[in-house]
Amino acid sequence: MKHSITTKSPGYFRLGIFVIAGAVLILGGVLALGAASLFQRSVNAETIVTESVNGLDVGSAVKYQGVTIGKVSSINFAGSTASSLAHRAMSDPTAGGIVIDMSLTASSFPGMSNSQIEDFMRHQAGNGLRARLTTAGLSGQVYLELNFLDPKAYPPPDVGITPSGLYIPSSPSAMGQALDAVEQIATDLKKANLPQVIAHYDQLATRATLAVDGVNDLIQPNRAAINSSIKDLPEITRRLNSASVRVDAFLADPRIGKFLASLPAIGKNADDAISEVRLLSQQLQSFLASNTDDATSTMANLRRVSADAAEIADDARQNPARVLVGQPPRHVRPGQ
């Protein structure tokens, strides 16, 4: 028995050395990787979102315009985190948000110190840099994307305080916006009276059909006249063009230009003539007003003369011979 143990001991010894060496190598690799991460510079940043972070975990990638620059270091409710947002009052409208802490790798920003990286990211946030959840292609893996959006369309959300550390404002994810839009459409459809809308469209379609039928009823009896009119359109167009040419030639006549140029003078002469007529009318009215009695006497004499002429003409018609050969009237002396 003693002999058998002695003969097998070299194999066990080699196996033990192999196991110990493997364990040492594994432990050394872990320590080396840990030491590398310990000596690697990083910049802490945070953002707050008010939507679901389903699919985002600690260790998920943080990408800046598609380039991985860090990872998610912690995910906590705003009321329970030890970050700069933790002391907000629970009555704050954003108190139900979720704070996402990020660890940004300094090596992703070559030649920049931690303070320079923080200043750079703050400046970019002012230019529209926003953090939002994004799904990676077909894999469905969720990561935190830092990308530029329109600052007017996506202003920084009100988080209740001014964070003391590096804070990157968030924006709703594209999927979240799509879901909100679908929910809004569904809500609007619930509020809308679809049967009434459909009935209204049916009425419009019926009226349109009746209008088309009426137009057909109007066209059918007059189709021959309409076709004839359509055939005459080229001749009508030709005549219109000819008339237009004649009008252009008429307007281009130099005499027309001279006449149009003389219109202001003609208008002035017409104004002078009208003024003279008005003045003559006023003088005539004044004359008639000052000689009313003479005019009345003259009119009476004219009436008497007219009456005498009428009597003479009457007598001439009745006794024409007396007018030609008759004796003059007998002279009557005064007092007889």
C-alpha positions as CSV (number, residue, x, y, z in Angstrom):
1,M,0.0,0.0,0.0
2,K,2.8,2.4,0.8
3,H,4.5,1.5,-2.4
4,S,1.4,2.3,-4.5
5,I,0.9,5.8,-3.0
6,T,4.6,6.6,-3.6
7,T,4.3,5.6,-7.3
8,K,1.2,7.8,-7.9
9,S,2.3,10.9,-6.0
10,P,4.1,12.6,-9.0
11,G,0.8,12.8,-11.0
12,Y,-1.1,14.3,-8.2
13,F,1.6,16.8,-7.6
14,R,1.6,17.9,-11.3
15,L,-2.2,18.2,-11.2
16,G,-2.1,20.3,-8.1
17,I,0.5,22.7,-9.6
18,F,-1.6,23.0,-12.7
19,V,-4.8,23.9,-10.8
20,I,-2.9,26.4,-8.6
21,A,-1.3,28.0,-11.6
22,G,-4.6,28.3,-13.4
23,A,-6.2,29.9,-10.4
24,V,-3.3,32.3,-10.0
25,L,-3.6,33.3,-13.7
26,I,-7.4,33.8,-13.5
27,L,-7.0,35.9,-10.3
28,G,-4.2,37.9,-11.9
29,G,-6.4,38.6,-15.0
30,V,-9.3,39.7,-12.9
31,L,-7.0,41.9,-10.8
32,A,-5.4,43.3,-14.0
33,L,-8.7,44.2,-15.5
34,G,-9.9,45.7,-12.2
35,A,-6.8,47.7,-11.8
36,A,-7.1,49.0,-15.4
37,S,-10.6,50.2,-14.7
38,L,-9.5,51.7,-11.4
39,F,-6.8,53.7,-13.0
40,Q,-9.0,54.7,-15.9
41,R,-10.3,58.3,-15.7
42,S,-14.0,58.9,-15.9
43,V,-16.5,61.8,-15.7
44,N,-19.8,61.4,-13.9
45,A,-22.9,62.9,-15.5
46,E,-26.6,62.4,-14.9
47,T,-29.9,63.0,-16.6
48,I,-33.6,62.5,-15.5
49,V,-36.3,61.0,-17.6
50,T,-40.1,60.8,-16.9
51,E,-40.9,57.8,-19.1
52,S,-40.3,54.1,-18.6
53,V,-36.7,52.9,-18.7
54,N,-37.7,49.3,-19.4
55,G,-34.8,47.5,-21.1
56,L,-32.1,49.9,-19.7
57,D,-29.8,48.4,-17.1
58,V,-26.7,49.3,-15.2
59,G,-23.8,48.8,-17.6
60,S,-25.8,49.7,-20.7
61,A,-23.9,51.8,-23.2
62,V,-23.9,55.5,-23.4
63,K,-23.4,56.7,-26.9
64,Y,-22.5,60.2,-28.2
65,Q,-23.7,60.5,-31.8
66,G,-23.4,56.8,-32.2
67,V,-20.0,56.5,-30.5
68,T,-19.8,54.6,-27.2
69,I,-18.3,57.0,-24.6
70,G,-19.4,55.4,-21.4
71,K,-21.9,53.3,-19.6
72,V,-24.9,53.6,-17.2
73,S,-23.6,53.5,-13.6
74,S,-26.9,53.6,-11.7
75,I,-30.6,53.9,-12.2
76,N,-32.7,55.3,-9.3
77,F,-35.9,57.1,-8.5
78,A,-35.4,60.8,-8.0
79,G,-36.6,60.6,-4.4
80,S,-34.2,57.9,-3.4
81,T,-31.0,58.6,-5.2
82,A,-28.0,60.2,-3.5
83,S,-27.4,62.4,-6.6
84,S,-27.7,66.2,-6.8
85,L,-31.4,65.7,-7.6
86,A,-32.2,63.8,-4.4
87,H,-33.3,66.7,-2.2
88,R,-36.2,67.8,-4.4
89,A,-39.5,68.0,-2.7
90,M,-41.8,65.0,-3.3
91,S,-44.5,67.5,-4.3
92,D,-42.4,68.5,-7.3
93,P,-44.1,67.5,-10.6
94,T,-40.9,65.8,-11.7
95,A,-40.3,64.0,-8.4
96,G,-41.6,60.8,-10.0
97,G,-38.8,60.9,-12.6
98,I,-35.9,58.5,-12.8
99,V,-32.3,59.6,-12.4
100,I,-29.8,57.9,-14.7
101,D,-26.2,58.3,-13.6
102,M,-23.5,57.9,-16.4
103,S,-19.8,57.2,-16.2
104,L,-18.2,58.8,-19.2
105,T,-14.8,57.5,-20.2
106,A,-12.2,60.3,-20.3
107,S,-10.2,58.4,-23.0
108,S,-13.1,59.1,-25.4
109,F,-12.1,62.8,-25.3
110,P,-8.4,62.7,-26.1
111,G,-6.3,65.5,-24.7
112,M,-9.0,66.9,-22.4
113,S,-9.0,66.9,-18.6
114,N,-12.1,66.1,-16.6
115,S,-13.0,69.7,-16.1
116,Q,-12.6,70.4,-19.8
117,I,-14.9,67.4,-20.6
118,E,-17.5,68.8,-18.2
119,D,-17.4,72.2,-19.8
120,F,-17.5,70.8,-23.3
121,M,-20.6,68.7,-22.5
122,R,-22.4,71.6,-20.8
123,H,-21.7,73.8,-23.8
124,Q,-23.1,71.0,-26.1
125,A,-26.2,70.7,-23.9
126,G,-26.8,74.4,-24.5
127,N,-26.6,73.8,-28.2
128,G,-29.3,71.1,-28.1
129,L,-27.5,68.0,-26.8
130,R,-30.2,65.7,-25.2
131,A,-30.2,62.3,-23.6
132,R,-32.9,59.8,-24.6
133,L,-33.5,56.1,-24.6
134,T,-32.9,54.4,-27.9
135,T,-33.3,50.8,-29.1
136,A,-30.4,49.3,-31.1
137,G,-31.7,47.9,-34.4
138,L,-33.1,44.4,-34.5
139,S,-31.5,43.3,-31.3
140,G,-33.8,45.5,-29.3
141,Q,-31.0,46.4,-26.8
142,V,-31.8,49.7,-25.1
143,Y,-29.0,52.2,-24.5
144,L,-28.7,55.9,-23.7
145,E,-28.1,58.1,-26.7
146,L,-26.6,61.6,-26.5
147,N,-27.6,63.5,-29.7
148,F,-28.5,66.9,-30.9
149,L,-32.1,68.0,-31.2
150,D,-33.7,71.4,-32.0
151,P,-33.4,73.4,-28.7
152,K,-36.7,75.2,-29.5
153,A,-38.7,72.0,-30.1
154,Y,-37.0,70.2,-27.1
155,P,-36.2,72.7,-24.4
156,P,-34.5,71.5,-21.2
157,P,-37.2,70.0,-18.9
158,D,-37.8,71.7,-15.6
159,V,-36.3,69.5,-12.9
160,G,-37.0,71.8,-10.0
161,I,-33.4,72.7,-9.2
162,T,-30.1,73.6,-10.8
163,P,-27.9,70.5,-10.6
164,S,-24.5,71.0,-9.1
165,G,-22.8,68.3,-11.2
166,L,-22.7,67.7,-15.0
167,Y,-26.4,67.5,-16.0
168,I,-27.5,66.6,-19.6
169,P,-31.2,67.4,-20.2
170,S,-33.3,64.6,-21.5
171,S,-35.9,64.4,-24.3
172,P,-38.7,61.8,-24.9
173,S,-37.6,58.8,-26.9
174,A,-38.8,58.3,-30.4
175,M,-40.8,55.2,-29.4
176,G,-42.3,57.1,-26.5
177,Q,-43.4,60.0,-28.8
178,A,-44.9,57.5,-31.2
179,L,-46.8,55.8,-28.4
180,D,-48.0,59.1,-27.1
181,A,-49.2,60.1,-30.6
182,V,-51.1,56.7,-31.0
183,E,-52.7,57.2,-27.6
184,Q,-53.7,60.7,-28.5
185,I,-55.3,59.5,-31.7
186,A,-57.1,56.8,-29.9
187,T,-58.4,59.3,-27.4
188,D,-59.6,61.7,-30.1
189,L,-61.3,58.8,-31.9
190,K,-63.1,57.9,-28.7
191,K,-64.3,61.5,-28.4
192,A,-65.3,61.8,-32.1
193,N,-68.8,60.7,-33.1
194,L,-67.8,58.4,-35.9
195,P,-71.3,57.3,-36.9
196,Q,-72.3,60.9,-37.3
197,V,-69.2,61.6,-39.3
198,I,-69.8,58.6,-41.6
199,A,-73.4,59.7,-42.1
200,H,-72.3,63.2,-43.0
201,Y,-69.9,61.8,-45.6
202,D,-72.7,59.6,-47.0
203,Q,-74.9,62.7,-47.4
204,L,-72.0,64.5,-49.1
205,A,-71.5,61.6,-51.5
206,T,-75.3,61.4,-52.2
207,R,-75.4,65.1,-53.0
208,A,-72.4,64.9,-55.2
209,T,-74.0,62.0,-57.1
210,L,-77.2,64.1,-57.5
211,A,-75.2,67.0,-58.7
212,V,-73.4,64.9,-61.3
213,D,-76.7,63.4,-62.5
214,G,-78.1,66.9,-62.8
215,V,-75.1,68.0,-64.9
216,N,-75.6,65.0,-67.1
217,D,-79.3,65.7,-67.6
218,L,-78.4,69.2,-68.6
219,I,-75.7,68.2,-71.0
220,Q,-77.5,65.3,-72.8
221,P,-80.3,67.4,-74.5
222,N,-77.8,70.1,-75.5
223,R,-74.9,67.9,-76.5
224,A,-75.2,68.9,-80.2
225,A,-75.1,72.6,-79.3
226,I,-72.2,72.1,-76.9
227,N,-70.2,70.2,-79.5
228,S,-70.9,72.9,-82.0
229,S,-69.8,75.5,-79.6
230,I,-66.6,73.5,-78.9
231,K,-65.9,73.3,-82.6
232,D,-66.4,77.1,-82.9
233,L,-63.9,77.8,-80.1
234,P,-60.8,77.9,-82.5
235,E,-62.6,80.5,-84.7
236,I,-63.7,82.5,-81.7
237,T,-60.2,82.4,-80.3
238,R,-58.8,83.6,-83.7
239,R,-61.3,86.5,-83.8
240,L,-60.4,87.4,-80.3
241,N,-56.7,87.4,-81.2
242,S,-57.5,89.5,-84.3
243,A,-59.5,92.0,-82.2
244,S,-56.7,92.2,-79.6
245,V,-54.2,93.0,-82.4
246,R,-56.5,95.7,-83.7
247,V,-56.9,97.2,-80.3
248,D,-53.2,97.2,-79.8
249,A,-52.7,98.9,-83.2
250,F,-55.4,101.4,-82.3
251,L,-53.8,102.2,-79.0
252,A,-50.4,102.4,-80.6
253,D,-51.6,105.2,-83.0
254,P,-49.7,108.4,-82.3
255,R,-53.0,110.4,-82.6
256,I,-54.4,108.5,-79.7
257,G,-51.4,109.4,-77.7
258,K,-51.8,113.1,-78.6
259,F,-55.4,113.0,-77.7
260,L,-54.8,111.4,-74.4
261,A,-52.0,114.0,-73.8
262,S,-54.5,116.8,-74.6
263,L,-57.2,115.5,-72.2
264,P,-55.9,117.7,-69.3
265,A,-56.1,120.8,-71.4
266,I,-59.6,119.9,-72.7
267,G,-60.7,119.3,-69.1
268,K,-59.4,122.7,-68.1
269,N,-61.2,124.4,-71.0
270,A,-64.4,122.6,-70.0
271,D,-64.0,123.8,-66.5
272,D,-63.6,127.4,-67.7
273,A,-66.6,127.1,-70.0
274,I,-68.7,125.7,-67.1
275,S,-67.6,128.6,-64.9
276,E,-68.6,131.1,-67.6
277,V,-72.0,129.5,-68.0
278,R,-72.5,129.6,-64.3
279,L,-71.5,133.3,-64.3
280,L,-73.9,134.1,-67.2
281,S,-76.7,132.3,-65.4
282,Q,-76.1,134.3,-62.3
283,Q,-76.1,137.5,-64.3
284,L,-79.4,136.5,-66.0
285,Q,-81.0,135.7,-62.7
286,S,-79.9,139.1,-61.4
287,F,-81.2,140.9,-64.4
288,L,-84.6,139.2,-64.3
289,A,-84.8,139.9,-60.6
290,S,-84.1,143.6,-61.1
291,N,-86.5,144.0,-64.1
292,T,-89.4,141.9,-63.1
293,D,-92.0,144.7,-63.6
294,D,-90.7,145.6,-67.1
295,A,-90.6,142.0,-68.1
296,T,-94.2,141.6,-66.9
297,S,-95.4,144.7,-68.8
298,T,-93.6,143.5,-71.9
299,M,-95.2,140.2,-71.7
300,A,-98.6,141.8,-71.3
301,N,-98.0,143.9,-74.5
302,L,-96.9,140.9,-76.3
303,R,-100.1,139.2,-75.3
304,R,-102.2,142.1,-76.6
305,V,-100.3,142.3,-79.8
306,S,-100.8,138.6,-80.3
307,A,-104.5,138.9,-79.6
308,D,-104.9,141.8,-82.1
309,A,-103.0,139.8,-84.7
310,A,-105.3,136.9,-84.1
311,E,-108.4,139.1,-84.6
312,I,-107.0,140.6,-87.8
313,A,-106.2,137.1,-89.1
314,D,-109.7,136.0,-88.2
315,D,-111.3,138.9,-90.0
316,A,-109.1,138.3,-93.0
317,R,-110.3,134.8,-93.2
318,Q,-113.9,135.8,-93.0
319,N,-113.8,139.0,-95.3
320,P,-110.8,138.8,-97.5
321,A,-112.1,141.5,-99.9
322,R,-112.4,144.0,-97.1
323,V,-108.8,143.6,-96.4
324,L,-107.8,144.2,-100.0
325,V,-110.4,147.0,-101.2
326,G,-112.2,148.1,-98.1
327,Q,-112.4,151.6,-96.9
328,P,-110.4,152.8,-94.0
329,P,-112.3,152.9,-90.8
330,R,-114.5,156.0,-90.2
331,H,-112.8,158.7,-88.3
332,V,-114.6,159.5,-85.1
333,R,-114.1,162.9,-83.6
334,P,-113.7,163.2,-80.0
335,G,-117.0,164.1,-78.3
336,Q,-119.2,162.5,-81.0
